[in-house]
Amino acid sequence: MLSAIILDDEKPGRESLKALLLRYCPDITLVREASGVDEAKALIEASQPDVLFLDIELKNESGFNLLEQLDQVHFETIFTTAHQSYAFKAFKFSGLDYLLKPIDVEELVSAVNKALVKKDKESQNKQVELLLNHLSSDKPSSNTICLPTSDGVEFIKTRNILYCQAQGAYTRFVLSEGKALLVSRNLKEYETLLDNKEFMRVHNSYLINLIKVKKYVKSDGGYIVMTNGDEVNISQKNKEPFLEVMRSLR
C-alpha cells in the first residue's frame, strides 16, 4: 500500500488527481495535498510518503525548487505538467515519469504501478539528482544516462556506450566493459537523446559512439568495426556522412 502527496497550486487540479487516484489506483490508500513548496516540504518531512505528484509550473515558484531543498529523496516522484517543456529531454535522461495534463487514466495507472514495483530509494535519489543536474547545466545532454531495465534502473556514463542496437520496440546497449543491457524503449528515442556530435545513426538498427570506432572496412558492402571487435552494419546513404565525420575527428 502507498501513501501519496499531491503538490499543485490549483485546487481543481489537486481534487481531480486525487479523485483519479482513489478510483483507479487502489494501492494508494492515503492522499495528502499541498498548494506550495513550503507546505509540501513540511508534509514530506512529517509523513514520509511513498509517492509525490509534483506539479512543475506553480504560480510563483517551480516544483523543482522543492526537490532542491530536500537532502534526500526517498520517495517516487511523478511530475505533472500542462505542456512538454524544456525539461522533456532531462526527464528522458533521468528516467523519471511525467504526466501531461489533463491526466490520462491509463498513463496514471502505469506510472503508479511502476512506483509500486520499484520503491528503490537509492535509485530514486540518483534519478532526481541526475534530473536536477540536467536542468542546471548549460548543456542539456549529460555524460550520464539512466536506463530502465527489467531489474530496475542503471546509471551509465555515455562514454562507456559502444553502440545501441534496435531490437523491435527495445534497444540493446553494448558497453565498453563487455556488458549489454536491454532497455524497453526504441532506438529512435535514444538517437534523439544522445549527443549527435558523439553518436551517429549509421543504420536503421545501429546508433554508434563515434569515439569507439576502430575501423571501417570497405569489403562486403562496407561495415564498421568497434573497439571491442563487434561488426556494425552501415547503410549506403550513411557511408559518406560517416566517413566525413570520422575524418574530422582524426
N, C-alpha and C positions, 0 to 999 in steps of 0.2 A: 504494500500500500504506500502511496505517495502523498506528501503534502506540497502545496504549491503557493507561490506568491505571484500576484499579477501587479506589475508596475505600468500604469497607464494614466496620463494626466486627464483623460476624458472619461467621465463616469459611464456613459453609454458603452464605451469600448470595454471597460472592465466588466460591466454587467453582462455584456454579450459573450465575452470569452468565458466568464465563469459559468454561464448557463450551458455553453457548449461542453465544457469540461465535465460538469456534473451529469450531463445527459449522455455523452458519448465516451467518456473515459472513466469507467468505474473504478480503476485502480487509484485515481486521485480522490481521496476522501475528505480532504480539508483544503479550502481555498481562502487565502487572505488577500486583501487588496491594499495598494498604496498608490497615491497620486503624485508623489515626488520622490526624489533621490534620498533625502534625509529620512523620510518616513519608511521607505523600503529598506534602507540600511538598518534602521532600528528593528524592523520586523525580522530581517535575516539574522541579526545577532541574537534576538530573543527566541526565535523558533527553529532555526537551523532547517530550512526547507529542503526538500528533495529536488524541486524544480522551480526555476524562476522564469516567468514570462516577461520579457523585458522590452518595452516599447522604446524604440530608438529616438524618435523625434518627440521630445517633450517641449512644453511652452518656452521655458527659459533656460533649459539645460538639455543635455543628451543622456540617454540611458547608459552610454559608455562611461559617463562620469561615475556612476555607481560602482562599476567594476574596478575602476582605477582607485577607488577609495578603500577597497577591500584587500586585506593582507593575503587571504587565501579564498579561492572559490571552490567550495566543497559541495556544490550542487550543480545539476544540469541547467544550462542556460538555453532557452529557446527565445530567439529575438522575434519581435513583431514590428512590421513597418508598413507604411502606406504605399511605398514605391521602392523599386530597385535603385538603390543609391550608389554613391561612390564606394560604399563598403562591400558591394557584391563580391568583388574579387577576394577581398580579405576574408569573407565568410567561407568561400570555397577553399582557400588555402588552409584555413584553420579547422575545417571540417565541422563547423558548428551549424546547427539548424536555424533557419529563419522562416517566418510565415508572413506572406503578403496579406494585407487587409483588403477587402473583407476576407476573414479567415475561412479557408476551405476545410470542411469537416474531415475529409479523408487525409489531408496533409497534417492536420492537427493530431489525429489519432496516430498516424505514422510517427510523428515526432515524439509523442508521449510514449509510445511503445518502445522506441529506441532508448529513451531515457530510462524506462523501467528495466530494460535488459542491461544497459550499460552500468550506470551507477558507479562509475570508476572515478573517484575523487581526484586522484593524481593526474589522470588524463584530462579531466575537465579543466583543472587548473592550468595545465600546459596549453590547452587549446585556447583558453581565454587570454593567456599571456601572449601566445602567438598572434591572436587577433589584434590585441592592443598594439603589439609591435608593428604590425602591418599598417594600422591606422595612423600611427605616429611617425611612420617613415616617409621620407620624401619620395622614395621609390616603392610603389605599391607591391611589387613582387619581392618575395623574401628568399633567403637561402635555405629556409626550412619549410616543408610542406607536410600537412597532416593527412595520412592516407587511411581511410576506413577499410578494415579487413574483417574477415569472418570472426576473428578473435578479439576485435576491439579497434584500436587505432594505433598507428605507428607514426612517429615523427622522423622524417627523413631529410637529410641535407641534400639539396638539389644537385650539388656537385657529385654526389655518390650515385646518381642515376645514370646508368649506361644508356638504356633505351626503354621505351614504352611500346608494348605490342598490343594491338587491338585483338580482343577475343570476344566477338559478339558485343553484348552490352557491357562487357567487363574490359578492364585494362590490366595487362601483366607488366609490372615494373621489374626490370632486371637491374640489380645493384652491383656496384663495383666489388663489394666484399663477397660476391658469389651467391647472394641471396636473391630470391624472387618473391614478389608479393602480387596477389590477385585482388584487384580493387573493383567494387561494384559500381563503377562509373565508366562512361565510354571515353574513347581516346580523344574525341573532339573536345571534350571538356578540359582535358589536360593540355591539349595543344593551345587552347585559349589562355590557360593559367600560366604555363611555363614561359619564361623569357625567350622571345623569338630571336634574341641575339646569341643565346646559348643553346637553344633547342630548335630543331628543324623537322618538319613533317616531310619525309622523303618518299613515303609510300602510303597508300590507304591504311596499311596495317602497322606502320612504324613511325615513331617520333624519337629522334636520336639526340643525345647530348654531343654537340659538335667537338667538345674538347676530349671526348672519349673515343674518337675515331682513330683507328690505327692506320688503315689504308683503304684506297679504292681500287677495285680490280675491274679491268675493262672486259675481260673474257666472260663468256656465258651470259651475255646481255648486260653485264655490269652489276656489281654488288659492293656493299661496304663491309669492311671487317672492323669490328670494335676491339677495344684494348683487351678484352677477355677472350678474343678469338671467335666470338659469335659472328655469323654472317647475316647481314641485313639486306633485304631487297630494296632496290631503288627504282622508282617509276621513270619512264623515258622523259616525261616532262620536267622532272625534278633534277635530272643529271647535271645540266649546265648550271642552274642556280646553286646546286650543292657544291660543284667544283669552284665556282666563283667565290662562294663564302669561305671555303676551305683555303683557297689561295690568299684571301685577305687575312686569315688567322695566322698564317705562317710568317 
